[in-house]
């Protein structure tokens, strides 16, 4: 593995940890600010991947899966933004209202995207491990 490839993989692994971090709290108080924070965490994937850049030929299969994970996270970021937009500052909505249904669907979508995107990043890291093992 080249130094550039090793650094690229390290950056992807760190990105995965940083995205997961706000979701690993033992309890999450879903205020509007928290919804925005979770959305921003998911949205960081595409921004960071653009900053990190492409992986190079050998790691292209990993890059493809990471890019798919970032698209999944982007959808989740939009969902959390939708949830935040219908919530008051405390995260509340009127029970039985259209806003409550919108918020519930949007937060479900956001958490699902976090899980699905994380699974894709796990897959990417597994592919990377195989490529690393073959390179040694």
GIWO-V567576 format. One record per backbone hydrogen bond with DSSP energy under -1.0 kcal/mol. NH is the residue of the N-H (numbers start at 0). CO is the residue of the C=O. Records with the same first field share a line. If there is no record, write none. Layout:
BEGIN
NH = CO + CO
END
This chain:
BEGIN
5 = 1
6 = 2
7 = 3
8 = 4
9 = 5
10 = 6
11 = 7
12 = 8
13 = 9
14 = 10
15 = 11
16 = 12
17 = 13
18 = 14
19 = 15
20 = 16
22 = 19
23 = 20
30 = 28
31 = 88
34 = 30
35 = 31
36 = 32
37 = 33
38 = 34
39 = 35
40 = 36
41 = 37
42 = 38
43 = 39
44 = 41
46 = 42
47 = 43
48 = 44
49 = 45
50 = 46
51 = 47
52 = 48
59 = 56
62 = 58
63 = 59
64 = 60
65 = 61
66 = 62
67 = 63
68 = 64
69 = 65
70 = 66
71 = 67
72 = 68
73 = 69
74 = 70
75 = 71
76 = 72
77 = 73
78 = 74
79 = 75
80 = 76
81 = 77
82 = 78
83 = 79
84 = 80
85 = 81
87 = 91
90 = 87
96 = 93
100 = 96
101 = 97
102 = 98
103 = 99
104 = 100
105 = 101
106 = 102
107 = 103
108 = 104
109 = 105
110 = 106
111 = 107
112 = 108
113 = 109
114 = 110
115 = 111
116 = 112
117 = 113
118 = 114
119 = 115
120 = 116
121 = 117
122 = 118
123 = 119
124 = 120
125 = 121
126 = 122
127 = 123
128 = 124
129 = 125
130 = 126
131 = 127
132 = 128
133 = 129
134 = 130
END
